[in-house]
Amino acid sequence: ASGVRFAAAAGLMGLLLSILAQAGDLFESAVKRRFGAKDASRLIPGHGGLMDRLDGFLVAAFAALLIGIARQGMDAPARGFLLW
């Protein structure tokens, strides 16, 4: 029973975080388009800049942090996110 519960939670978290990562990528692209910028920085030329590599990751990581805090509090957000 706990294995099924963990698999369901992991599947739900994977789906949620992947949707949020795509939303973060689309948001960053919209901001660049609004300001007429092709690249967010010159650190990785031709790839949209460093933020274009990390925008979705940062949104998903922040969401995972918030989920962990909601479940376990500020003392153990990683445990709150990883242990179901």
PyMOL Python script that loads the backbone (N, CA, C, O; Angstrom):
from pymol import cmd

cmd.read_pdbstr("""\
ATOM      1  N   ALA A   1       0.826  -1.191   0.000  1.00  0.00           N
ATOM      2  CA  ALA A   1       0.000   0.000   0.000  1.00  0.00           C
ATOM      3  C   ALA A   1       0.867   1.249   0.000  1.00  0.00           C
ATOM      4  O   ALA A   1       0.559   2.207  -0.709  1.00  0.00           O
ATOM      5  N   SER A   2       1.958   1.260   0.790  1.00  0.00           N
ATOM      6  CA  SER A   2       2.807   2.453   0.830  1.00  0.00           C
ATOM      7  C   SER A   2       3.585   2.622  -0.471  1.00  0.00           C
ATOM      8  O   SER A   2       3.908   3.745  -0.858  1.00  0.00           O
ATOM      9  N   GLY A   3       3.888   1.513  -1.149  1.00  0.00           N
ATOM     10  CA  GLY A   3       4.570   1.595  -2.442  1.00  0.00           C
ATOM     11  C   GLY A   3       3.690   2.232  -3.503  1.00  0.00           C
ATOM     12  O   GLY A   3       4.160   3.012  -4.332  1.00  0.00           O
ATOM     13  N   VAL A   4       2.406   1.889  -3.468  1.00  0.00           N
ATOM     14  CA  VAL A   4       1.455   2.478  -4.416  1.00  0.00           C
ATOM     15  C   VAL A   4       1.285   3.963  -4.120  1.00  0.00           C
ATOM     16  O   VAL A   4       1.212   4.787  -5.032  1.00  0.00           O
ATOM     17  N   ARG A   5       1.223   4.290  -2.838  1.00  0.00           N
ATOM     18  CA  ARG A   5       1.085   5.685  -2.431  1.00  0.00           C
ATOM     19  C   ARG A   5       2.294   6.501  -2.875  1.00  0.00           C
ATOM     20  O   ARG A   5       2.142   7.616  -3.374  1.00  0.00           O
ATOM     21  N   PHE A   6       3.494   5.949  -2.697  1.00  0.00           N
ATOM     22  CA  PHE A   6       4.703   6.642  -3.127  1.00  0.00           C
ATOM     23  C   PHE A   6       4.720   6.814  -4.638  1.00  0.00           C
ATOM     24  O   PHE A   6       5.058   7.892  -5.128  1.00  0.00           O
ATOM     25  N   ALA A   7       4.366   5.781  -5.382  1.00  0.00           N
ATOM     26  CA  ALA A   7       4.358   5.865  -6.846  1.00  0.00           C
ATOM     27  C   ALA A   7       3.356   6.913  -7.329  1.00  0.00           C
ATOM     28  O   ALA A   7       3.640   7.657  -8.268  1.00  0.00           O
ATOM     29  N   ALA A   8       2.209   6.971  -6.703  1.00  0.00           N
ATOM     30  CA  ALA A   8       1.209   7.973  -7.080  1.00  0.00           C
ATOM     31  C   ALA A   8       1.706   9.383  -6.779  1.00  0.00           C
ATOM     32  O   ALA A   8       1.538  10.289  -7.596  1.00  0.00           O
ATOM     33  N   ALA A   9       2.316   9.572  -5.615  1.00  0.00           N
ATOM     34  CA  ALA A   9       2.849  10.892  -5.247  1.00  0.00           C
ATOM     35  C   ALA A   9       3.992  11.285  -6.183  1.00  0.00           C
ATOM     36  O   ALA A   9       4.063  12.434  -6.620  1.00  0.00           O
ATOM     37  N   ALA A  10       4.879  10.350  -6.490  1.00  0.00           N
ATOM     38  CA  ALA A  10       6.001  10.637  -7.384  1.00  0.00           C
ATOM     39  C   ALA A  10       5.502  10.986  -8.788  1.00  0.00           C
ATOM     40  O   ALA A  10       6.019  11.907  -9.419  1.00  0.00           O
ATOM     41  N   GLY A  11       4.511  10.260  -9.270  1.00  0.00           N
ATOM     42  CA  GLY A  11       3.941  10.557 -10.583  1.00  0.00           C
ATOM     43  C   GLY A  11       3.282  11.921 -10.618  1.00  0.00           C
ATOM     44  O   GLY A  11       3.454  12.672 -11.578  1.00  0.00           O
ATOM     45  N   LEU A  12       2.530  12.246  -9.577  1.00  0.00           N
ATOM     46  CA  LEU A  12       1.864  13.545  -9.498  1.00  0.00           C
ATOM     47  C   LEU A  12       2.885  14.681  -9.416  1.00  0.00           C
ATOM     48  O   LEU A  12       2.736  15.700 -10.092  1.00  0.00           O
ATOM     49  N   MET A  13       3.915  14.511  -8.595  1.00  0.00           N
ATOM     50  CA  MET A  13       4.950  15.542  -8.472  1.00  0.00           C
ATOM     51  C   MET A  13       5.709  15.713  -9.790  1.00  0.00           C
ATOM     52  O   MET A  13       6.020  16.835 -10.188  1.00  0.00           O
ATOM     53  N   GLY A  14       6.003  14.612 -10.459  1.00  0.00           N
ATOM     54  CA  GLY A  14       6.687  14.682 -11.753  1.00  0.00           C
ATOM     55  C   GLY A  14       5.862  15.437 -12.781  1.00  0.00           C
ATOM     56  O   GLY A  14       6.388  16.270 -13.519  1.00  0.00           O
ATOM     57  N   LEU A  15       4.584  15.146 -12.828  1.00  0.00           N
ATOM     58  CA  LEU A  15       3.690  15.832 -13.762  1.00  0.00           C
ATOM     59  C   LEU A  15       3.591  17.318 -13.426  1.00  0.00           C
ATOM     60  O   LEU A  15       3.726  18.164 -14.310  1.00  0.00           O
ATOM     61  N   LEU A  16       3.359  17.634 -12.169  1.00  0.00           N
ATOM     62  CA  LEU A  16       3.227  19.022 -11.738  1.00  0.00           C
ATOM     63  C   LEU A  16       4.493  19.824 -12.020  1.00  0.00           C
ATOM     64  O   LEU A  16       4.423  20.916 -12.584  1.00  0.00           O
ATOM     65  N   LEU A  17       5.660  19.283 -11.627  1.00  0.00           N
ATOM     66  CA  LEU A  17       6.905  20.018 -11.802  1.00  0.00           C
ATOM     67  C   LEU A  17       7.291  20.155 -13.269  1.00  0.00           C
ATOM     68  O   LEU A  17       7.891  21.160 -13.651  1.00  0.00           O
ATOM     69  N   SER A  18       6.962  19.175 -14.093  1.00  0.00           N
ATOM     70  CA  SER A  18       7.272  19.305 -15.515  1.00  0.00           C
ATOM     71  C   SER A  18       6.397  20.382 -16.166  1.00  0.00           C
ATOM     72  O   SER A  18       6.869  21.109 -17.040  1.00  0.00           O
ATOM     73  N   ILE A  19       5.147  20.492 -15.759  1.00  0.00           N
ATOM     74  CA  ILE A  19       4.271  21.549 -16.267  1.00  0.00           C
ATOM     75  C   ILE A  19       4.784  22.921 -15.823  1.00  0.00           C
ATOM     76  O   ILE A  19       4.804  23.866 -16.613  1.00  0.00           O
ATOM     77  N   LEU A  20       5.196  23.025 -14.562  1.00  0.00           N
ATOM     78  CA  LEU A  20       5.718  24.293 -14.069  1.00  0.00           C
ATOM     79  C   LEU A  20       7.036  24.664 -14.736  1.00  0.00           C
ATOM     80  O   LEU A  20       7.286  25.845 -14.977  1.00  0.00           O
ATOM     81  N   ALA A  21       7.882  23.686 -15.038  1.00  0.00           N
ATOM     82  CA  ALA A  21       9.143  23.959 -15.731  1.00  0.00           C
ATOM     83  C   ALA A  21       8.870  24.522 -17.123  1.00  0.00           C
ATOM     84  O   ALA A  21       9.531  25.470 -17.547  1.00  0.00           O
ATOM     85  N   GLN A  22       7.912  23.951 -17.827  1.00  0.00           N
ATOM     86  CA  GLN A  22       7.558  24.472 -19.146  1.00  0.00           C
ATOM     87  C   GLN A  22       6.984  25.889 -19.025  1.00  0.00           C
ATOM     88  O   GLN A  22       7.283  26.749 -19.853  1.00  0.00           O
ATOM     89  N   ALA A  23       6.170  26.132 -18.006  1.00  0.00           N
ATOM     90  CA  ALA A  23       5.608  27.463 -17.802  1.00  0.00           C
ATOM     91  C   ALA A  23       6.714  28.484 -17.526  1.00  0.00           C
ATOM     92  O   ALA A  23       6.646  29.614 -18.009  1.00  0.00           O
ATOM     93  N   GLY A  24       7.723  28.097 -16.759  1.00  0.00           N
ATOM     94  CA  GLY A  24       8.854  28.982 -16.487  1.00  0.00           C
ATOM     95  C   GLY A  24       9.625  29.311 -17.754  1.00  0.00           C
ATOM     96  O   GLY A  24      10.044  30.451 -17.955  1.00  0.00           O
ATOM     97  N   ASP A  25       9.811  28.315 -18.604  1.00  0.00           N
ATOM     98  CA  ASP A  25      10.500  28.527 -19.872  1.00  0.00           C
ATOM     99  C   ASP A  25       9.696  29.483 -20.763  1.00  0.00           C
ATOM    100  O   ASP A  25      10.261  30.395 -21.367  1.00  0.00           O
ATOM    101  N   LEU A  26       8.395  29.273 -20.840  1.00  0.00           N
ATOM    102  CA  LEU A  26       7.542  30.154 -21.650  1.00  0.00           C
ATOM    103  C   LEU A  26       7.514  31.580 -21.099  1.00  0.00           C
ATOM    104  O   LEU A  26       7.496  32.542 -21.867  1.00  0.00           O
ATOM    105  N   PHE A  27       7.511  31.715 -19.791  1.00  0.00           N
ATOM    106  CA  PHE A  27       7.521  33.041 -19.177  1.00  0.00           C
ATOM    107  C   PHE A  27       8.806  33.786 -19.512  1.00  0.00           C
ATOM    108  O   PHE A  27       8.768  34.960 -19.882  1.00  0.00           O
ATOM    109  N   GLU A  28       9.936  33.111 -19.385  1.00  0.00           N
ATOM    110  CA  GLU A  28      11.213  33.753 -19.682  1.00  0.00           C
ATOM    111  C   GLU A  28      11.292  34.137 -21.155  1.00  0.00           C
ATOM    112  O   GLU A  28      11.820  35.199 -21.483  1.00  0.00           O
ATOM    113  N   SER A  29      10.783  33.303 -22.039  1.00  0.00           N
ATOM    114  CA  SER A  29      10.757  33.622 -23.468  1.00  0.00           C
ATOM    115  C   SER A  29       9.865  34.832 -23.736  1.00  0.00           C
ATOM    116  O   SER A  29      10.200  35.673 -24.570  1.00  0.00           O
ATOM    117  N   ALA A  30       8.741  34.928 -23.043  1.00  0.00           N
ATOM    118  CA  ALA A  30       7.846  36.071 -23.214  1.00  0.00           C
ATOM    119  C   ALA A  30       8.505  37.363 -22.746  1.00  0.00           C
ATOM    120  O   ALA A  30       8.353  38.406 -23.381  1.00  0.00           O
ATOM    121  N   VAL A  31       9.232  37.294 -21.644  1.00  0.00           N
ATOM    122  CA  VAL A  31       9.939  38.481 -21.147  1.00  0.00           C
ATOM    123  C   VAL A  31      10.996  38.913 -22.159  1.00  0.00           C
ATOM    124  O   VAL A  31      11.107  40.101 -22.460  1.00  0.00           O
ATOM    125  N   LYS A  32      11.770  37.971 -22.686  1.00  0.00           N
ATOM    126  CA  LYS A  32      12.777  38.308 -23.695  1.00  0.00           C
ATOM    127  C   LYS A  32      12.121  38.918 -24.930  1.00  0.00           C
ATOM    128  O   LYS A  32      12.619  39.907 -25.469  1.00  0.00           O
ATOM    129  N   ARG A  33      11.015  38.341 -25.380  1.00  0.00           N
ATOM    130  CA  ARG A  33      10.308  38.852 -26.554  1.00  0.00           C
ATOM    131  C   ARG A  33       9.788  40.268 -26.292  1.00  0.00           C
ATOM    132  O   ARG A  33       9.863  41.131 -27.167  1.00  0.00           O
ATOM    133  N   ARG A  34       9.266  40.503 -25.097  1.00  0.00           N
ATOM    134  CA  ARG A  34       8.729  41.823 -24.734  1.00  0.00           C
ATOM    135  C   ARG A  34       9.796  42.902 -24.811  1.00  0.00           C
ATOM    136  O   ARG A  34       9.517  44.025 -25.232  1.00  0.00           O
ATOM    137  N   PHE A  35      11.024  42.567 -24.405  1.00  0.00           N
ATOM    138  CA  PHE A  35      12.097  43.544 -24.395  1.00  0.00           C
ATOM    139  C   PHE A  35      13.004  43.454 -25.621  1.00  0.00           C
ATOM    140  O   PHE A  35      14.028  44.134 -25.685  1.00  0.00           O
ATOM    141  N   GLY A  36      12.637  42.628 -26.582  1.00  0.00           N
ATOM    142  CA  GLY A  36      13.381  42.539 -27.830  1.00  0.00           C
ATOM    143  C   GLY A  36      14.772  41.948 -27.683  1.00  0.00           C
ATOM    144  O   GLY A  36      15.672  42.281 -28.454  1.00  0.00           O
ATOM    145  N   ALA A  37      14.957  41.083 -26.710  1.00  0.00           N
ATOM    146  CA  ALA A  37      16.262  40.458 -26.479  1.00  0.00           C
ATOM    147  C   ALA A  37      16.260  39.039 -27.037  1.00  0.00           C
ATOM    148  O   ALA A  37      15.339  38.260 -26.791  1.00  0.00           O
ATOM    149  N   LYS A  38      17.308  38.720 -27.792  1.00  0.00           N
ATOM    150  CA  LYS A  38      17.419  37.355 -28.300  1.00  0.00           C
ATOM    151  C   LYS A  38      17.993  36.443 -27.223  1.00  0.00           C
ATOM    152  O   LYS A  38      17.515  35.326 -27.029  1.00  0.00           O
ATOM    153  N   ASP A  39      19.001  36.911 -26.535  1.00  0.00           N
ATOM    154  CA  ASP A  39      19.664  36.140 -25.486  1.00  0.00           C
ATOM    155  C   ASP A  39      19.512  36.867 -24.153  1.00  0.00           C
ATOM    156  O   ASP A  39      19.557  38.096 -24.099  1.00  0.00           O
ATOM    157  N   ALA A  40      19.331  36.101 -23.081  1.00  0.00           N
ATOM    158  CA  ALA A  40      19.227  36.686 -21.748  1.00  0.00           C
ATOM    159  C   ALA A  40      20.599  37.101 -21.220  1.00  0.00           C
ATOM    160  O   ALA A  40      20.688  37.941 -20.324  1.00  0.00           O
ATOM    161  N   SER A  41      21.654  36.529 -21.758  1.00  0.00           N
ATOM    162  CA  SER A  41      23.026  36.902 -21.397  1.00  0.00           C
ATOM    163  C   SER A  41      23.951  36.475 -22.525  1.00  0.00           C
ATOM    164  O   SER A  41      23.520  35.841 -23.487  1.00  0.00           O
ATOM    165  N   ARG A  42      25.207  36.822 -22.401  1.00  0.00           N
ATOM    166  CA  ARG A  42      26.196  36.439 -23.406  1.00  0.00           C
ATOM    167  C   ARG A  42      27.086  35.287 -22.908  1.00  0.00           C
ATOM    168  O   ARG A  42      28.085  34.954 -23.546  1.00  0.00           O
ATOM    169  N   LEU A  43      26.726  34.695 -21.792  1.00  0.00           N
ATOM    170  CA  LEU A  43      27.548  33.641 -21.201  1.00  0.00           C
ATOM    171  C   LEU A  43      27.579  32.378 -22.047  1.00  0.00           C
ATOM    172  O   LEU A  43      28.622  31.733 -22.153  1.00  0.00           O
ATOM    173  N   ILE A  44      26.456  32.017 -22.647  1.00  0.00           N
ATOM    174  CA  ILE A  44      26.400  30.846 -23.529  1.00  0.00           C
ATOM    175  C   ILE A  44      25.847  31.341 -24.874  1.00  0.00           C
ATOM    176  O   ILE A  44      24.646  31.224 -25.119  1.00  0.00           O
ATOM    177  N   PRO A  45      26.692  31.886 -25.739  1.00  0.00           N
ATOM    178  CA  PRO A  45      26.208  32.475 -26.994  1.00  0.00           C
ATOM    179  C   PRO A  45      25.449  31.471 -27.860  1.00  0.00           C
ATOM    180  O   PRO A  45      25.832  30.307 -27.973  1.00  0.00           O
ATOM    181  N   GLY A  46      24.360  31.953 -28.468  1.00  0.00           N
ATOM    182  CA  GLY A  46      23.584  31.123 -29.382  1.00  0.00           C
ATOM    183  C   GLY A  46      22.614  30.165 -28.714  1.00  0.00           C
ATOM    184  O   GLY A  46      21.900  29.435 -29.401  1.00  0.00           O
ATOM    185  N   HIS A  47      22.576  30.153 -27.405  1.00  0.00           N
ATOM    186  CA  HIS A  47      21.679  29.245 -26.682  1.00  0.00           C
ATOM    187  C   HIS A  47      20.652  29.995 -25.856  1.00  0.00           C
ATOM    188  O   HIS A  47      19.995  29.402 -25.001  1.00  0.00           O
ATOM    189  N   GLY A  48      20.503  31.281 -26.095  1.00  0.00           N
ATOM    190  CA  GLY A  48      19.530  32.067 -25.335  1.00  0.00           C
ATOM    191  C   GLY A  48      20.070  32.569 -24.019  1.00  0.00           C
ATOM    192  O   GLY A  48      19.339  33.196 -23.252  1.00  0.00           O
ATOM    193  N   GLY A  49      21.315  32.313 -23.743  1.00  0.00           N
ATOM    194  CA  GLY A  49      21.914  32.765 -22.500  1.00  0.00           C
ATOM    195  C   GLY A  49      21.755  31.752 -21.379  1.00  0.00           C
ATOM    196  O   GLY A  49      21.079  30.735 -21.531  1.00  0.00           O
ATOM    197  N   LEU A  50      22.377  32.042 -20.273  1.00  0.00           N
ATOM    198  CA  LEU A  50      22.364  31.133 -19.123  1.00  0.00           C
ATOM    199  C   LEU A  50      20.951  30.911 -18.589  1.00  0.00           C
ATOM    200  O   LEU A  50      20.584  29.781 -18.267  1.00  0.00           O
ATOM    201  N   MET A  51      20.156  31.974 -18.492  1.00  0.00           N
ATOM    202  CA  MET A  51      18.797  31.813 -17.957  1.00  0.00           C
ATOM    203  C   MET A  51      17.929  30.925 -18.842  1.00  0.00           C
ATOM    204  O   MET A  51      17.009  30.274 -18.348  1.00  0.00           O
ATOM    205  N   ASP A  52      18.212  30.891 -20.147  1.00  0.00           N
ATOM    206  CA  ASP A  52      17.422  30.033 -21.023  1.00  0.00           C
ATOM    207  C   ASP A  52      17.700  28.555 -20.732  1.00  0.00           C
ATOM    208  O   ASP A  52      16.876  27.699 -21.053  1.00  0.00           O
ATOM    209  N   ARG A  53      18.836  28.255 -20.137  1.00  0.00           N
ATOM    210  CA  ARG A  53      19.159  26.885 -19.738  1.00  0.00           C
ATOM    211  C   ARG A  53      18.567  26.562 -18.372  1.00  0.00           C
ATOM    212  O   ARG A  53      18.316  25.394 -18.074  1.00  0.00           O
ATOM    213  N   LEU A  54      18.339  27.573 -17.537  1.00  0.00           N
ATOM    214  CA  LEU A  54      17.952  27.323 -16.140  1.00  0.00           C
ATOM    215  C   LEU A  54      16.543  27.759 -15.770  1.00  0.00           C
ATOM    216  O   LEU A  54      16.082  27.436 -14.675  1.00  0.00           O
ATOM    217  N   ASP A  55      15.839  28.483 -16.641  1.00  0.00           N
ATOM    218  CA  ASP A  55      14.563  29.068 -16.246  1.00  0.00           C
ATOM    219  C   ASP A  55      13.549  28.031 -15.776  1.00  0.00           C
ATOM    220  O   ASP A  55      12.935  28.212 -14.725  1.00  0.00           O
ATOM    221  N   GLY A  56      13.364  26.973 -16.514  1.00  0.00           N
ATOM    222  CA  GLY A  56      12.413  25.936 -16.102  1.00  0.00           C
ATOM    223  C   GLY A  56      12.851  25.220 -14.839  1.00  0.00           C
ATOM    224  O   GLY A  56      12.028  24.898 -13.983  1.00  0.00           O
ATOM    225  N   PHE A  57      14.158  24.969 -14.723  1.00  0.00           N
ATOM    226  CA  PHE A  57      14.692  24.312 -13.532  1.00  0.00           C
ATOM    227  C   PHE A  57      14.437  25.145 -12.280  1.00  0.00           C
ATOM    228  O   PHE A  57      14.043  24.615 -11.241  1.00  0.00           O
ATOM    229  N   LEU A  58      14.666  26.452 -12.385  1.00  0.00           N
ATOM    230  CA  LEU A  58      14.486  27.310 -11.215  1.00  0.00           C
ATOM    231  C   LEU A  58      13.031  27.341 -10.752  1.00  0.00           C
ATOM    232  O   LEU A  58      12.759  27.307  -9.552  1.00  0.00           O
ATOM    233  N   VAL A  59      12.114  27.404 -11.684  1.00  0.00           N
ATOM    234  CA  VAL A  59      10.688  27.400 -11.324  1.00  0.00           C
ATOM    235  C   VAL A  59      10.310  26.070 -10.662  1.00  0.00           C
ATOM    236  O   VAL A  59       9.629  26.059  -9.637  1.00  0.00           O
ATOM    237  N   ALA A  60      10.749  24.957 -11.245  1.00  0.00           N
ATOM    238  CA  ALA A  60      10.431  23.639 -10.677  1.00  0.00           C
ATOM    239  C   ALA A  60      11.083  23.451  -9.307  1.00  0.00           C
ATOM    240  O   ALA A  60      10.466  22.891  -8.401  1.00  0.00           O
ATOM    241  N   ALA A  61      12.316  23.911  -9.151  1.00  0.00           N
ATOM    242  CA  ALA A  61      13.003  23.779  -7.863  1.00  0.00           C
ATOM    243  C   ALA A  61      12.298  24.611  -6.787  1.00  0.00           C
ATOM    244  O   ALA A  61      12.149  24.163  -5.650  1.00  0.00           O
ATOM    245  N   PHE A  62      11.869  25.814  -7.150  1.00  0.00           N
ATOM    246  CA  PHE A  62      11.158  26.656  -6.194  1.00  0.00           C
ATOM    247  C   PHE A  62       9.824  26.025  -5.796  1.00  0.00           C
ATOM    248  O   PHE A  62       9.442  26.058  -4.626  1.00  0.00           O
ATOM    249  N   ALA A  63       9.120  25.454  -6.765  1.00  0.00           N
ATOM    250  CA  ALA A  63       7.855  24.771  -6.467  1.00  0.00           C
ATOM    251  C   ALA A  63       8.089  23.574  -5.548  1.00  0.00           C
ATOM    252  O   ALA A  63       7.317  23.350  -4.615  1.00  0.00           O
ATOM    253  N   ALA A  64       9.143  22.806  -5.801  1.00  0.00           N
ATOM    254  CA  ALA A  64       9.464  21.665  -4.939  1.00  0.00           C
ATOM    255  C   ALA A  64       9.774  22.138  -3.517  1.00  0.00           C
ATOM    256  O   ALA A  64       9.380  21.492  -2.546  1.00  0.00           O
ATOM    257  N   LEU A  65      10.473  23.256  -3.400  1.00  0.00           N
ATOM    258  CA  LEU A  65      10.760  23.822  -2.084  1.00  0.00           C
ATOM    259  C   LEU A  65       9.469  24.192  -1.361  1.00  0.00           C
ATOM    260  O   LEU A  65       9.304  23.878  -0.182  1.00  0.00           O
ATOM    261  N   LEU A  66       8.563  24.853  -2.057  1.00  0.00           N
ATOM    262  CA  LEU A  66       7.293  25.244  -1.435  1.00  0.00           C
ATOM    263  C   LEU A  66       6.462  24.035  -1.006  1.00  0.00           C
ATOM    264  O   LEU A  66       5.836  24.053   0.053  1.00  0.00           O
ATOM    265  N   ILE A  67       6.459  22.990  -1.826  1.00  0.00           N
ATOM    266  CA  ILE A  67       5.742  21.760  -1.468  1.00  0.00           C
ATOM    267  C   ILE A  67       6.364  21.144  -0.215  1.00  0.00           C
ATOM    268  O   ILE A  67       5.650  20.729   0.698  1.00  0.00           O
ATOM    269  N   GLY A  68       7.685  21.088  -0.176  1.00  0.00           N
ATOM    270  CA  GLY A  68       8.378  20.540   0.989  1.00  0.00           C
ATOM    271  C   GLY A  68       8.106  21.326   2.254  1.00  0.00           C
ATOM    272  O   GLY A  68       7.892  20.750   3.321  1.00  0.00           O
ATOM    273  N   ILE A  69       8.115  22.662   2.129  1.00  0.00           N
ATOM    274  CA  ILE A  69       7.822  23.516   3.289  1.00  0.00           C
ATOM    275  C   ILE A  69       6.382  23.312   3.748  1.00  0.00           C
ATOM    276  O   ILE A  69       6.118  23.246   4.949  1.00  0.00           O
ATOM    277  N   ALA A  70       5.454  23.212   2.807  1.00  0.00           N
ATOM    278  CA  ALA A  70       4.054  23.013   3.169  1.00  0.00           C
ATOM    279  C   ALA A  70       3.843  21.689   3.896  1.00  0.00           C
ATOM    280  O   ALA A  70       3.002  21.597   4.790  1.00  0.00           O
ATOM    281  N   ARG A  71       4.600  20.671   3.518  1.00  0.00           N
ATOM    282  CA  ARG A  71       4.406  19.347   4.127  1.00  0.00           C
ATOM    283  C   ARG A  71       5.182  19.156   5.423  1.00  0.00           C
ATOM    284  O   ARG A  71       4.712  18.466   6.328  1.00  0.00           O
ATOM    285  N   GLN A  72       6.384  19.768   5.526  1.00  0.00           N
ATOM    286  CA  GLN A  72       7.250  19.465   6.665  1.00  0.00           C
ATOM    287  C   GLN A  72       7.715  20.709   7.414  1.00  0.00           C
ATOM    288  O   GLN A  72       8.333  20.587   8.471  1.00  0.00           O
ATOM    289  N   GLY A  73       7.438  21.883   6.902  1.00  0.00           N
ATOM    290  CA  GLY A  73       7.864  23.113   7.565  1.00  0.00           C
ATOM    291  C   GLY A  73       9.258  23.533   7.135  1.00  0.00           C
ATOM    292  O   GLY A  73       9.917  22.859   6.344  1.00  0.00           O
ATOM    293  N   MET A  74       9.685  24.655   7.672  1.00  0.00           N
ATOM    294  CA  MET A  74      10.991  25.230   7.301  1.00  0.00           C
ATOM    295  C   MET A  74      12.169  24.407   7.796  1.00  0.00           C
ATOM    296  O   MET A  74      13.275  24.548   7.274  1.00  0.00           O
ATOM    297  N   ASP A  75      11.962  23.554   8.786  1.00  0.00           N
ATOM    298  CA  ASP A  75      13.066  22.773   9.338  1.00  0.00           C
ATOM    299  C   ASP A  75      13.536  21.664   8.405  1.00  0.00           C
ATOM    300  O   ASP A  75      14.710  21.295   8.440  1.00  0.00           O
ATOM    301  N   ALA A  76      12.652  21.126   7.575  1.00  0.00           N
ATOM    302  CA  ALA A  76      13.026  19.971   6.744  1.00  0.00           C
ATOM    303  C   ALA A  76      12.262  19.958   5.420  1.00  0.00           C
ATOM    304  O   ALA A  76      11.501  19.025   5.164  1.00  0.00           O
ATOM    305  N   PRO A  77      12.450  20.981   4.567  1.00  0.00           N
ATOM    306  CA  PRO A  77      11.687  20.993   3.318  1.00  0.00           C
ATOM    307  C   PRO A  77      12.058  19.845   2.378  1.00  0.00           C
ATOM    308  O   PRO A  77      11.196  19.345   1.656  1.00  0.00           O
ATOM    309  N   ALA A  78      13.309  19.425   2.374  1.00  0.00           N
ATOM    310  CA  ALA A  78      13.695  18.305   1.495  1.00  0.00           C
ATOM    311  C   ALA A  78      12.986  17.018   1.917  1.00  0.00           C
ATOM    312  O   ALA A  78      12.502  16.264   1.072  1.00  0.00           O
ATOM    313  N   ARG A  79      12.929  16.772   3.220  1.00  0.00           N
ATOM    314  CA  ARG A  79      12.224  15.594   3.716  1.00  0.00           C
ATOM    315  C   ARG A  79      10.741  15.683   3.375  1.00  0.00           C
ATOM    316  O   ARG A  79      10.115  14.679   3.036  1.00  0.00           O
ATOM    317  N   GLY A  80      10.174  16.900   3.466  1.00  0.00           N
ATOM    318  CA  GLY A  80       8.764  17.090   3.139  1.00  0.00           C
ATOM    319  C   GLY A  80       8.461  16.794   1.675  1.00  0.00           C
ATOM    320  O   GLY A  80       7.374  16.319   1.343  1.00  0.00           O
ATOM    321  N   PHE A  81       9.418  17.075   0.807  1.00  0.00           N
ATOM    322  CA  PHE A  81       9.190  16.805  -0.611  1.00  0.00           C
ATOM    323  C   PHE A  81       9.533  15.377  -0.995  1.00  0.00           C
ATOM    324  O   PHE A  81       8.843  14.781  -1.823  1.00  0.00           O
ATOM    325  N   LEU A  82      10.584  14.817  -0.411  1.00  0.00           N
ATOM    326  CA  LEU A  82      11.087  13.516  -0.865  1.00  0.00           C
ATOM    327  C   LEU A  82      10.479  12.317  -0.149  1.00  0.00           C
ATOM    328  O   LEU A  82      10.448  11.227  -0.720  1.00  0.00           O
ATOM    329  N   LEU A  83      10.005  12.474   1.052  1.00  0.00           N
ATOM    330  CA  LEU A  83       9.464  11.340   1.800  1.00  0.00           C
ATOM    331  C   LEU A  83       7.945  11.392   1.828  1.00  0.00           C
ATOM    332  O   LEU A  83       7.355  12.313   2.393  1.00  0.00           O
ATOM    333  N   TRP A  84       7.325  10.409   1.219  1.00  0.00           N
ATOM    334  CA  TRP A  84       5.863  10.329   1.163  1.00  0.00           C
ATOM    335  C   TRP A  84       5.457   9.110   1.932  1.00  0.00           C
ATOM    336  O   TRP A  84       4.267   8.814   2.037  1.00  0.00           O
TER     337      TRP A  84
END
""", "prot")
cmd.dss("prot")
cmd.show_as("cartoon", "prot")
cmd.util.cbc("prot")
cmd.orient("prot")
